[in-house]
Amino acid sequence: MKSPHISVCIATYRRPERLGQVLHDLANQTLKPSQIVVVDNDAEQSAEAVVNAFGQNMALCQPPIRVVYGVQPERNISITRNRTVELATGDWLAFVDDDERAPANWLEQLFALALSAQVDGVLGPVIPELPAHAPDWIQRGDFYSYTRFATGQDVPLPYLRFGNVLLRGAPVRALPGPFDPAFRLSTGEDADMLIRLIGQGSRVIWHDQAFVTEPVEPTRMTFNWLLKRAYSGGQEFARKTLSGSYGPVSARQRWALAANAVGKGCLALLLAAVSVPMGKHKVAHWLIRAKANQGKLSAFRGTRFQEYR
């Protein structure tokens, strides 16, 4: 395989230990990136020491891997991601989160499929890893898994996201932004960018074997965090539906979305009540769905939930 010019882009915020682990994974890829870009969204530059030490080691590789460190002090995930794109020089841009782990063949698998299928992007799964000490109801609930698809399938618009994706650089750079700063500390800036990218003619397909893993942090193993994530996800789905991101939407479809959210939300609350004897994980399952439908309804008010505040 001809060595491509791939830049791996990482936006980070106060996770120096986790960041160091994923950087180690990138150094051990079977297909080496030619550049690694890390942009720190912490004004105190908590990632600087980790990235600089890593960069010194990568400069000694043959061939050397260029490591670029940047700082974007304003708390805004879109502006931070935009800065990674500005600093990246690769023909291809790979995006991975600062709390993920990448197997040695991760990048090679993504690029091989992009090349063979002649597409502009390849998206892979993020597999959650629960610690052994996770509460029993968390382990039984399967709350962190994402929908997966067959390798080579076009990714449906509502399931687009970042965390594990390889994109051709030119179409990304041609987009305004390319990430919309209006999202600020809310979720959905990644899907928004990919939807606009596909709208401009790019094709993004799935690679089910090119996975990364994501250790679930203790702060996310709480009922409150799961409810907030569900509310945020429901709101963002409805916002994109109402704005026409998934396709034209009529007034009748708007009312149907609202009625559907009310009905499903009330049903979920009822099922949560009758699920009490079955265990906390069952109750949580239905309350999470009720909260997601509440989030859908909130989109009709035009509000945006700032999940990362």
C-alpha positions as CSV (number, residue, x, y, z in Angstrom):
1,M,0.0,0.0,0.0
2,K,1.3,3.4,-1.0
3,S,1.9,5.5,2.1
4,P,-0.7,8.2,2.2
5,H,-0.4,11.6,3.8
6,I,-2.8,11.3,6.8
7,S,-3.2,13.8,9.6
8,V,-4.8,12.5,12.8
9,C,-6.8,15.3,14.5
10,I,-7.5,15.3,18.2
11,A,-9.4,18.0,20.2
12,T,-8.6,17.6,23.9
13,Y,-9.8,19.1,27.2
14,R,-8.1,18.2,30.5
15,R,-7.5,14.6,29.9
16,P,-3.6,14.4,29.7
17,E,-3.4,10.8,30.9
18,R,-6.0,9.5,28.5
19,L,-4.5,11.6,25.7
20,G,-1.1,10.1,26.3
21,Q,-2.6,6.6,25.9
22,V,-4.2,7.3,22.5
23,L,-1.0,9.1,21.3
24,H,0.9,5.9,22.2
25,D,-1.6,3.9,20.1
26,L,-1.1,6.2,17.1
27,A,2.7,5.7,17.3
28,N,2.2,2.0,17.0
29,Q,-0.1,1.9,14.0
30,T,0.7,-0.5,11.2
31,L,-0.1,2.4,8.8
32,K,1.7,5.4,10.4
33,P,0.1,8.8,10.1
34,S,2.5,11.5,8.7
35,Q,1.1,14.1,11.1
36,I,-0.7,14.2,14.5
37,V,-2.5,17.4,15.4
38,V,-3.6,18.0,19.0
39,V,-5.5,21.2,19.9
40,D,-6.0,21.9,23.6
41,N,-9.3,23.5,24.5
42,D,-7.9,24.3,28.0
43,A,-6.5,27.8,28.4
44,E,-4.1,26.4,31.1
45,Q,-2.6,24.1,28.4
46,S,-2.9,21.0,30.5
47,A,-2.0,18.8,27.5
48,E,1.2,20.7,26.5
49,A,3.7,18.6,28.4
50,V,2.3,15.3,27.2
51,V,2.2,16.4,23.6
52,N,5.6,17.9,23.6
53,A,7.3,14.9,25.1
54,F,5.5,12.7,22.6
55,G,6.5,14.9,19.7
56,Q,10.2,14.7,20.7
57,N,10.0,10.9,20.5
58,M,8.1,10.9,17.2
59,A,10.8,13.2,15.7
60,L,13.3,10.3,16.1
61,C,11.1,7.8,14.1
62,Q,12.0,6.7,10.6
63,P,10.2,8.3,8.9
64,P,9.5,10.9,11.5
65,I,5.9,11.7,12.5
66,R,5.3,15.4,12.8
67,V,3.4,16.3,16.0
68,V,1.7,19.7,16.2
69,Y,0.3,21.2,19.3
70,G,-2.2,24.1,19.3
71,V,-4.2,25.9,21.9
72,Q,-7.8,27.2,21.5
73,P,-8.7,28.8,24.8
74,E,-12.4,29.6,24.2
75,R,-14.7,26.7,25.4
76,N,-16.2,25.7,22.1
77,I,-15.8,22.2,20.6
78,S,-16.5,23.4,17.0
79,I,-13.8,26.1,17.1
80,T,-11.4,23.6,18.6
81,R,-12.1,21.0,15.9
82,N,-11.8,23.8,13.3
83,R,-8.3,24.6,14.6
84,T,-7.2,21.0,14.1
85,V,-8.3,21.1,10.5
86,E,-6.4,24.4,10.0
87,L,-3.2,22.9,11.4
88,A,-3.6,19.6,9.5
89,T,-1.7,19.2,6.2
90,G,-2.8,15.7,5.3
91,D,-4.6,14.7,2.1
92,W,-6.7,12.6,4.6
93,L,-8.0,13.6,8.0
94,A,-8.6,11.0,10.7
95,F,-10.5,12.1,13.8
96,V,-10.3,10.3,17.2
97,D,-11.3,11.4,20.6
98,D,-8.8,12.0,23.4
99,D,-10.4,9.3,25.6
100,E,-10.3,6.5,23.1
101,R,-7.9,3.7,22.3
102,A,-7.0,2.6,18.8
103,P,-5.9,-0.9,17.9
104,A,-2.7,-1.2,15.8
105,N,-4.5,-1.8,12.5
106,W,-7.2,0.9,13.0
107,L,-5.9,3.5,10.6
108,E,-4.8,0.9,8.0
109,Q,-8.3,-0.6,7.9
110,L,-10.0,2.7,7.5
111,F,-7.7,3.8,4.7
112,A,-7.8,0.5,2.9
113,L,-11.6,0.6,2.7
114,A,-11.6,4.2,1.6
115,L,-9.2,3.4,-1.2
116,S,-10.9,0.2,-2.4
117,A,-14.4,1.6,-2.2
118,Q,-13.3,5.0,-3.7
119,V,-15.3,7.0,-1.1
120,D,-14.6,10.2,0.7
121,G,-15.1,8.9,4.2
122,V,-15.1,5.9,6.4
123,L,-16.8,5.7,9.8
124,G,-16.1,3.0,12.4
125,P,-17.6,1.9,15.7
126,V,-16.7,3.1,19.1
127,I,-16.9,0.2,21.6
128,P,-17.5,1.2,25.2
129,E,-15.5,-0.6,27.9
130,L,-16.9,-0.7,31.4
131,P,-14.5,-1.1,34.3
132,A,-14.9,-4.2,36.5
133,H,-16.2,-2.1,39.4
134,A,-19.1,-0.6,37.4
135,P,-22.4,-0.9,39.2
136,D,-24.4,-4.0,38.4
137,W,-27.3,-2.0,36.9
138,I,-24.9,-0.2,34.6
139,Q,-23.4,-3.5,33.4
140,R,-26.8,-5.0,32.8
141,G,-28.2,-2.0,31.0
142,D,-26.0,-1.7,27.9
143,F,-26.4,2.1,28.0
144,Y,-23.3,3.1,26.0
145,S,-23.4,1.1,22.8
146,Y,-24.0,2.7,19.4
147,T,-25.8,1.3,16.4
148,R,-23.6,-0.6,14.0
149,F,-23.9,-1.5,10.3
150,A,-22.4,-3.9,7.7
151,T,-19.0,-3.0,6.3
152,G,-19.4,-1.0,3.1
153,Q,-22.9,0.3,3.9
154,D,-23.6,4.0,3.6
155,V,-24.1,5.5,7.0
156,P,-27.7,6.8,7.5
157,L,-27.8,10.5,8.3
158,P,-29.2,10.2,11.8
159,Y,-26.3,7.9,12.8
160,L,-23.4,10.1,11.6
161,R,-20.9,11.1,14.4
162,F,-17.2,11.5,15.1
163,G,-14.9,9.6,17.4
164,N,-13.7,7.3,14.7
165,V,-13.7,8.6,11.2
166,L,-11.3,9.1,8.2
167,L,-12.2,11.8,5.7
168,R,-10.7,13.0,2.5
169,G,-9.3,16.4,3.3
170,A,-10.3,18.5,0.3
171,P,-14.1,18.3,0.7
172,V,-13.8,19.0,4.5
173,R,-11.7,22.1,3.9
174,A,-14.2,23.3,1.3
175,L,-17.0,23.5,3.8
176,P,-17.6,26.7,5.7
177,G,-16.2,26.2,9.2
178,P,-16.1,23.3,8.6
179,F,-17.7,22.9,12.1
180,D,-20.4,25.3,13.0
181,P,-19.3,27.5,16.1
182,A,-23.0,28.1,16.9
183,F,-23.0,24.6,18.6
184,R,-20.7,26.0,21.3
185,L,-20.8,23.4,24.2
186,S,-23.7,21.4,22.8
187,T,-23.4,18.1,20.9
188,G,-24.1,17.5,17.2
189,E,-21.5,19.6,15.6
190,D,-19.8,16.5,14.2
191,A,-23.0,15.1,12.6
192,D,-23.9,18.5,11.3
193,M,-20.6,18.7,9.5
194,L,-20.9,15.2,8.0
195,I,-24.4,15.9,6.9
196,R,-23.3,19.0,5.0
197,L,-20.3,17.1,3.6
198,I,-22.7,14.4,2.2
199,G,-25.0,17.1,0.9
200,Q,-22.1,18.4,-1.1
201,G,-21.7,15.0,-2.8
202,S,-19.3,13.1,-0.5
203,R,-20.0,9.5,0.3
204,V,-19.3,8.1,3.9
205,I,-19.5,4.4,4.5
206,W,-19.2,2.1,7.5
207,H,-16.3,-0.2,8.5
208,D,-17.4,-2.5,11.3
209,Q,-14.0,-4.0,11.9
210,A,-12.1,-0.7,12.2
211,F,-13.2,-0.1,15.8
212,V,-11.8,2.0,18.6
213,T,-12.6,1.5,22.2
214,E,-13.7,4.0,24.8
215,P,-13.3,3.4,28.5
216,V,-16.4,4.6,30.3
217,E,-15.4,7.1,33.0
218,P,-16.8,6.9,36.5
219,T,-18.5,10.3,36.1
220,R,-20.5,8.9,33.2
221,M,-21.7,5.9,35.2
222,T,-24.5,7.8,36.9
223,F,-28.2,8.0,36.3
224,N,-28.0,11.8,36.0
225,W,-25.4,11.7,33.3
226,L,-27.4,9.1,31.3
227,L,-30.5,11.3,31.5
228,K,-28.7,14.4,30.4
229,R,-27.1,12.6,27.4
230,A,-30.5,11.3,26.4
231,Y,-32.1,14.7,26.6
232,S,-29.3,16.2,24.6
233,G,-29.5,13.5,22.0
234,G,-33.2,13.7,21.6
235,Q,-33.1,17.5,21.3
236,E,-30.4,17.3,18.6
237,F,-32.3,14.7,16.6
238,A,-35.4,16.9,16.6
239,R,-33.4,20.0,15.8
240,K,-31.9,18.4,12.7
241,T,-35.3,16.9,11.7
242,L,-37.1,20.3,12.0
243,S,-34.3,22.2,10.2
244,G,-34.5,19.7,7.2
245,S,-31.0,18.3,7.7
246,Y,-32.4,14.8,7.2
247,G,-34.6,15.9,4.3
248,P,-37.6,18.2,3.7
249,V,-40.1,18.3,6.5
250,S,-43.7,19.4,6.2
251,A,-45.9,21.1,8.8
252,R,-47.8,17.8,9.2
253,Q,-44.5,16.0,9.8
254,R,-43.6,18.5,12.4
255,W,-46.8,18.0,14.3
256,A,-46.4,14.2,13.9
257,L,-42.9,14.5,15.5
258,A,-44.3,16.4,18.5
259,A,-47.2,14.0,18.9
260,N,-44.9,11.0,18.6
261,A,-42.6,12.4,21.3
262,V,-45.5,13.0,23.7
263,G,-46.9,9.6,23.2
264,K,-43.6,7.7,23.4
265,G,-42.6,9.8,26.4
266,C,-45.8,9.0,28.4
267,L,-45.5,5.3,27.5
268,A,-41.9,5.2,28.6
269,L,-42.9,6.7,32.0
270,L,-45.6,4.1,32.4
271,L,-43.2,1.3,31.5
272,A,-40.6,2.6,33.9
273,A,-43.2,2.4,36.7
274,V,-44.2,-1.2,36.0
275,S,-40.5,-2.2,35.5
276,V,-39.6,-1.5,39.1
277,P,-39.7,-5.3,40.1
278,M,-37.4,-6.1,37.1
279,G,-34.5,-4.1,38.4
280,K,-32.9,-0.6,38.3
281,H,-31.5,-1.2,34.8
282,K,-35.0,-1.7,33.4
283,V,-36.3,1.4,35.1
284,A,-33.4,3.4,33.8
285,H,-33.9,2.1,30.3
286,W,-37.4,3.5,30.1
287,L,-36.7,6.8,32.0
288,I,-33.8,7.4,29.5
289,R,-36.3,7.0,26.6
290,A,-38.7,9.4,28.4
291,K,-36.0,11.9,28.8
292,A,-35.0,11.6,25.1
293,N,-38.5,12.4,24.1
294,Q,-38.6,15.3,26.4
295,G,-35.5,16.5,24.6
296,K,-37.3,16.2,21.3
297,L,-40.1,18.4,22.5
298,S,-37.6,21.0,23.8
299,A,-36.4,21.5,20.2
300,F,-39.7,23.1,19.3
301,R,-38.8,26.0,21.7
302,G,-35.7,26.7,19.8
303,T,-33.4,26.1,22.8
304,R,-30.0,24.3,22.6
305,F,-28.9,22.2,25.6
306,Q,-25.2,22.9,26.4
307,E,-24.2,19.4,27.4
308,Y,-20.5,20.2,27.8
309,R,-20.9,23.3,29.9
